[in-house]
Amino acid sequence: MRKDGEPYMPSNATEFDCFYSRWCHKCANDDPDVGDNCEIIGNAMFCEQPTEWTYRQGQAHCSAFVPFEAGAHPKPEPRCPHTLELFP
């Protein structure tokens, strides 16, 4: 079991996918709807050890995690299909 605060780095793509789905996919720092991409992920892809990725209670953890709140970045409303300008 890893000690709290030890650095965490995924050892392969499968492990990264699990980490991503647990943390990054639900984080406001990596919200594709507003074009934000988390720099931590990009740096890790270039083999830089993120200081934010550590072990906590034996599990991989990201200290930069910000929960995505539904409605924080609302998607634009779709245009009305009956608008004349949409028809030739």
N, C-alpha and C positions, 0 to 999 in steps of 0.2 A: 504494500500500500504506500502510495506517495504521501509525503509530508505536505501540509498546507504551505502554500507560497512557492513550492518548487515550480520551475517553468514547465509549461505544457506545449508540445508541438506535435501535431498529428504525424504519425509515421507513414501513412499512405493515404491514397485518395478515399478509400472507404471510411477510414477513421475521420478524415476531414469532413466527409459528407454527413456523418453522424453528428459531429461537433457543429457544423453549419446548421443543420436542421434544429438542433437544440438551442443554439444561441443566435447566430447571425440572421437566420431566416425570420426571426421574431423581433429583431432589433431595429430601432428607428435610425440607427447610424448607417444601416445598409438598406435603405428604402428605395427600391427601383422605381416606384411611382413618382418620386420627386427628383429622380436622377442622382441621388446620393449613393455613393459606393464607399464602403468602409475602407479606409487606408490601411487598417490593421491587416485585413485579408490580403490586400495587394502586397504589402511588405512581407507577409508570411510566404506568399507564393515565390518570392525571391530569396527564400531561406533565411530571412531575418527573424530572429526569435522575438515575438511580441511580448513585451513586458506585461501586457494586460491578460495574457493567457497563462493561467497558473492552475495548480491543483487546489481544490478546497474540499475538505472532507472526503478525500480520495477520488474526487471527480474533476474532470476538466471544467474550468470556469473562465469566463471573460469578465474582467472588472469594468470594462467600458460598456457593458450591456445596458441599453436603455429600452425598456419595453415599448413596443409599438402600440399606441393607443388608437383604437378604431376611430376613424373620423378626424385624426390629427392632421392628415393630409387628404382632404376629400378629393375624390376623382371628379373631373368635370362631368356635368350632366350631359347625357347624349342629346343631340339636336332632335327636334321634333321631325318625324318622318313626313309630316304634312306641310312642311315649309316649302313654299314655291321654289326657292332658289336651288333646292336639291333635285328638282325635276328639269329635264332638258326642254 
